Amino acid sequence: MLATQRQELILATVRAHGAARVSDLVDDLGVSDMTIRRDIAELARAGLVRRVHGGAVAPEGTRASDEPGFEVKVEHAGPQKTAIARAAHADLEPGQTVALSAGSTTYRLAELVAQDAALRPFTVVTNGLRIADVLHRAVAPGDLEVVLTGGVRTPSDALVGRVADASLALLRVDRAFLGVHGLDESGLTTPNLAEAATDRALMGCAAATTVLADHTKWGTVGLAKIADLEEVDLVVMDDEAPAAARRLLTDRLQTVVVGDDPAAPPAGAPGTLPPHVGDDA
């Protein structure tokens, strides 16, 4: 079992029960005490658990309204996020206008866009400060246009609120790529009320919406609902998502599952993400 797989199982145990004992994890996962302690230390550095004597517990004050910062999110499930971003990038075409919500997986997609001169001319609308920055710093940007909404900055470096929402209401894009804090059978959620409204505005300006969600997002629930699953055209996720989650998503909307090897070719490319999948879903 890979370290990332062990860590996700440890995190799932902590989320489900509030705590996990090293001794129990050793028995369940069949690895050494030291290996489990290293995994817990890695999760603690990412702010996902708190180390205690004999195991790990949920971080103090963890609530549906708690919002992790960008630096925490971008390092977590990195290979899976890269694979998801590669699959999305494989279907982009020159001349398109897309919207990227603020987020760690959409940030990885923005990095690929910034490096791909063959895509240009290309336009990106975003409420993500980190996304706008990586696109702005692209070498020889050429015909790469970036439209950054205004708004109030959140802990995750998103611009949200009435100014952002009003900006998006004036725009129309071919497709929105949306990162989410949580995803389950009831829909998409985020800890931030204002960010939920801005994400809805971003979906509203797009002809189609694709959600980019790694497996750690499944079962996580934030305070504010963004949208129902039926309002999404496509979900791109990695193959470590629970089988039950994959079945549910496949039954209710179009779903693409990609591998977690960032060096592998994007799954199903090109043509994985049809331009108007809402007609076929």
C-alpha positions in Angstrom: 0.0 0.0 0.0 1.3 3.4 -0.9 1.9 6.0 1.7 -0.8 8.3 0.3 -3.3 5.4 0.5 -2.4 4.7 4.1 -2.7 8.3 5.0 -6.1 8.6 3.4 -7.3 5.6 5.4 -5.9 7.1 8.6 -7.6 10.4 7.8 -10.9 8.7 7.0 -10.8 6.9 10.4 -10.1 10.2 12.2 -13.0 11.9 10.4 -15.4 9.1 11.1 -14.5 8.5 14.7 -12.8 11.7 15.8 -9.6 9.8 16.6 -7.3 6.9 15.6 -5.0 4.8 17.7 -1.5 3.8 16.4 -2.0 0.2 17.7 -5.3 -0.2 15.9 -3.9 1.3 12.7 -0.9 -1.1 12.8 -3.3 -4.1 13.0 -5.6 -2.7 10.3 -3.0 -1.7 7.8 -0.4 -4.4 8.5 2.6 -2.0 8.8 5.0 -1.1 11.5 4.4 1.3 14.4 7.0 3.6 13.0 5.4 3.8 9.6 2.0 4.8 11.1 3.7 7.4 13.2 5.4 8.9 10.1 2.1 8.9 8.3 0.4 10.7 11.2 3.2 13.2 11.3 2.8 13.9 7.6 -1.0 14.5 8.1 -0.3 16.7 11.1 2.1 18.9 9.0 -0.7 19.3 6.5 -3.1 20.4 9.3 -5.4 17.5 8.7 -5.0 15.8 12.1 -3.5 16.6 15.5 -0.9 14.3 16.9 -1.5 13.0 20.5 0.0 10.3 22.6 -0.8 7.0 21.0 -2.4 8.3 17.9 -4.2 11.2 16.2 -7.3 13.2 16.6 -9.3 15.7 14.5 -7.8 19.2 14.6 -9.1 21.3 17.4 -12.2 23.3 16.4 -12.7 21.4 13.2 -16.2 22.4 11.9 -18.1 22.5 8.7 -17.2 26.2 8.6 -13.5 25.7 9.0 -11.5 26.7 5.8 -8.0 25.3 5.2 -5.5 27.7 3.6 -4.2 27.3 0.1 -0.8 26.0 1.2 -2.4 23.2 3.1 -4.7 22.2 0.3 -2.2 22.3 -2.6 0.2 19.8 -0.9 -2.5 17.2 -0.1 -3.3 14.4 -2.6 -0.8 16.0 -5.0 -0.4 13.1 -7.5 -4.1 12.6 -7.8 -4.8 16.3 -8.3 -2.1 16.4 -11.1 -3.7 13.4 -12.8 -7.1 15.1 -12.7 -5.7 18.3 -14.0 -3.9 16.5 -16.9 -7.2 14.9 -18.0 -8.9 18.2 -18.0 -6.1 19.9 -19.8 -6.1 17.3 -22.6 -9.4 18.5 -23.8 -8.8 22.2 -23.9 -8.7 23.8 -27.4 -7.1 27.0 -28.7 -9.6 29.9 -28.8 -11.6 28.7 -25.9 -12.6 30.8 -22.9 -12.8 28.9 -19.6 -13.4 29.8 -16.0 -11.3 28.4 -13.2 -12.6 28.6 -9.6 -10.0 29.2 -6.9 -8.7 25.9 -5.7 -5.7 23.6 -5.5 -6.7 21.2 -8.4 -7.7 24.1 -10.7 -4.4 25.7 -9.8 -2.6 22.6 -11.2 -4.7 22.9 -14.3 -3.7 26.6 -14.6 0.0 25.6 -14.4 -0.5 23.3 -17.4 -2.3 26.0 -19.3 0.5 28.5 -18.6 3.1 26.0 -20.0 1.1 25.1 -23.2 1.9 27.6 -25.9 -0.1 25.5 -28.4 -3.3 26.4 -26.7 -3.1 30.1 -27.6 -5.1 32.2 -28.2 -6.8 31.2 -24.9 -8.7 33.1 -22.2 -9.1 32.3 -18.5 -11.6 33.9 -16.2 -10.8 33.2 -12.5 -11.5 34.4 -9.0 -8.3 32.7 -7.8 -5.4 34.9 -6.9 -2.9 32.0 -7.2 -4.3 31.0 -10.5 -4.1 34.5 -11.9 -0.5 34.8 -10.7 0.7 31.6 -12.3 -0.9 32.5 -15.6 0.4 36.1 -15.4 4.0 34.8 -14.9 3.8 32.4 -17.9 6.9 32.5 -20.1 6.1 34.4 -23.4 2.4 34.6 -22.6 1.4 35.6 -26.1 -2.3 35.4 -26.6 -3.1 34.1 -23.1 -5.6 36.5 -21.6 -6.5 36.5 -17.9 -9.6 38.0 -16.5 -9.5 38.3 -12.7 -12.6 39.1 -10.8 -12.5 41.6 -8.0 -13.8 40.7 -4.5 -12.9 40.0 -1.0 -10.0 37.6 -0.3 -10.7 34.3 1.6 -8.2 32.1 3.5 -7.9 30.0 0.4 -7.0 33.0 -1.8 -10.3 33.2 -3.5 -11.9 36.5 -4.4 -15.6 36.4 -3.5 -18.6 38.6 -2.7 -20.8 41.0 -4.5 -18.0 42.5 -6.7 -16.9 39.0 -7.9 -20.5 37.9 -8.4 -21.3 41.0 -10.4 -18.2 40.6 -12.6 -19.1 37.0 -13.4 -22.7 38.0 -14.3 -21.4 40.0 -17.2 -19.4 37.2 -18.7 -20.0 34.0 -20.7 -17.5 31.2 -21.0 -17.3 27.8 -22.8 -16.8 25.8 -19.6 -16.2 26.3 -15.9 -13.8 24.1 -14.0 -14.8 24.0 -10.4 -12.8 22.9 -7.4 -14.8 22.0 -4.3 -14.2 21.5 -0.6 -16.7 18.7 -0.3 -18.7 16.3 -2.5 -21.4 13.8 -1.6 -24.8 12.6 -2.7 -26.4 15.9 -1.7 -24.1 18.0 -3.9 -21.1 20.3 -3.7 -20.1 22.3 -0.6 -17.6 24.8 0.8 -16.9 26.2 4.3 -17.3 29.8 3.1 -20.8 31.2 2.5 -19.6 34.0 0.2 -17.4 31.6 -1.8 -20.4 29.3 -2.4 -22.3 32.2 -3.9 -19.4 33.2 -6.1 -19.0 29.6 -7.3 -22.7 29.5 -8.2 -22.1 32.7 -10.2 -19.1 31.1 -11.9 -21.3 28.1 -12.9 -24.0 30.5 -14.1 -21.7 32.2 -16.7 -20.6 28.8 -18.2 -22.2 26.7 -20.9 -21.1 23.6 -19.0 -19.5 22.9 -15.6 -16.9 20.3 -14.8 -16.0 19.5 -11.2 -12.4 18.5 -10.5 -12.4 16.5 -7.2 -9.8 14.1 -5.8 -11.0 11.2 -3.6 -10.4 13.0 -0.3 -13.3 15.4 -1.2 -15.9 12.6 -1.1 -17.9 12.6 2.1 -16.5 15.9 3.3 -19.3 18.4 4.0 -18.8 22.2 4.2 -21.2 24.7 5.7 -22.5 26.2 2.5 -24.0 24.3 -0.5 -22.8 25.3 -3.9 -25.0 23.2 -6.1 -26.8 19.9 -6.5 -25.0 17.1 -8.4 -27.6 17.4 -11.1 -26.5 21.0 -11.8 -23.0 19.7 -12.8 -22.3 18.3 -16.3 -19.2 16.3 -15.5 -17.1 15.1 -12.5 -13.4 14.2 -13.0 -12.0 12.2 -10.1 -9.1 9.8 -9.3 -9.4 6.1 -9.0 -8.9 6.1 -5.2 -12.5 7.3 -4.8 -14.7 4.8 -3.0 -16.4 2.3 -5.3 -19.8 3.4 -3.9 -19.1 7.0 -4.6 -18.0 6.2 -8.2 -21.2 4.2 -8.8 -23.4 6.9 -7.4 -21.8 9.6 -9.5 -21.8 7.5 -12.6 -25.5 6.8 -12.1 -26.4 10.5 -11.7 -24.1 12.3 -14.1 -21.2 11.8 -16.4 -18.0 10.8 -14.6 -14.4 10.4 -15.7 -12.0 8.5 -13.4 -8.3 8.9 -14.0 -5.2 7.1 -12.6 -3.0 8.7 -9.9 0.3 8.5 -11.9 1.2 12.1 -13.0 3.6 10.7 -15.5 1.0 8.6 -17.3 -0.9 9.9 -20.4 -4.2 11.6 -19.5 -7.1 9.1 -19.4 -9.2 9.1 -22.6 -7.4 12.0 -24.1 -8.4 13.8 -26.2 -12.2 13.8 -26.1 -12.5 12.8 -22.5 -14.4 16.0 -21.6 -17.0 16.7 -24.2 -17.7 20.4 -24.7 -21.4 20.2 -23.9 -21.9 17.0 -21.9 -25.1 18.2 -20.4 -26.9 17.1 -23.6 -25.7 13.5 -23.2 -25.6 13.0 -19.4 
